[in-house]
Amino acid sequence: MTDLPADKGACLTMLRDMDRDRYLACLLAPEDKRGDLAALYAFNAEIARIRDVVREPLPGEVRMQWWRDLLEGNPHGDSVGHPVAAALLNAIATHNLPRQTLIDMIEARIFDLYDDVFENRNALEGYAGETASALIQLSSIVLSPDDAARNAETAGHAGVAQAMAGMLLLMPLHRRRGQVYVPQDVLSAAGLNRESFLEGKDREKVGAAIEIFCAHAQDHLNRARQTSLPKAVVPAFLPVAQVEAVLKAARRAGADVVENGIQLSLLRRQWLLAKAAYLKRF
């Protein structure tokens, strides 16, 4: 592997421990793009884990504000020594990345700090669009700006599918926190609300909600696959290669997804990413 500047190398090391799938995607990307992709992915990991390191929403919002201030040009004194912050600012400057998109990612992640439920599937799609889809699109800009400009719709659908698969994988953790990422309209269609979904007593209804959720994610995945990807941006989409396997596992597990969870083995995840990189499709 090509030696990276210290800040970007630190980002890649961080991903190895916190987001193995995107770490592998970086390794499968062109060497001259790895550092900037790692910076984006490490930033995403930083804001995604804030709920894990705070006990109350307010300290979480303070951490979000630290990143927002950095991107708005008002960094705090310790920003210079923060490797992810330094690497992110460098990636933004190198590739002319839109800061507002990154700020919108932060704003969307505030939802994670609370235990509210998405009102409907449109709200869920909006959240996924400003987080997972935006990350794919920003990564595409790093890889090939011209191709990224033609690829926004594909990134949008792929990101929604990927975000929903991630929610399925994290359902046991979310349940312990009292969080529900299944939208209210899906819960209602299955005869549930937030409380009854968390209780999980009516396994048939919980299983029905999971099935509706998976079907919606599959629809976005199918739409994303309708367009051929330019080879240059394939690395940005590699983590999406796991989505279908997750959806199939969730459908088989039904209500067990919420209590016991589903996980793909590391070996299978590596194989799915490597296969997608070789075939140039997810």
Salt bridges, closest charged atoms under 4 A:
ASP19 OD2 - ARG22 NH1 2.87
ASP21 OD1 - ARG269 NE 2.95
ASP36 OD1 - LYS8 NZ 2.69
ASP36 OD2 - HIS95 NE2 2.71
GLU46 OE1 - ARG49 NH2 3.44
GLU46 OE2 - HIS82 NE2 4.00
ASP52 OD1 - ARG177 NH2 1.85
ASP69 OD2 - HIS76 NE2 2.87
GLU107 OE2 - ARG68 NE 2.72
ASP112 OD2 - ARG109 NH1 2.90
ASP115 OD1 - ARG51 NH2 3.07
GLU125 OE2 - HIS216 NE2 2.85
GLU125 OE2 - HIS220 NE2 2.82
ASP147 OD1 - ARG150 NH2 2.58
GLU153 OE2 - HIS157 NE2 3.90
ASP185 OD2 - ARG121 NE 3.26
GLU195 OE2 - ARG194 NH1 3.43
ASP202 OD2 - LYS205 NZ 3.91
GLU211 OE2 - ARG251 NH2 3.07
ASP219 OD2 - ARG223 NH2 3.18
GLU244 OE1 - ARG225 NH1 2.96
ASP256 OD1 - ARG203 NH2 2.64
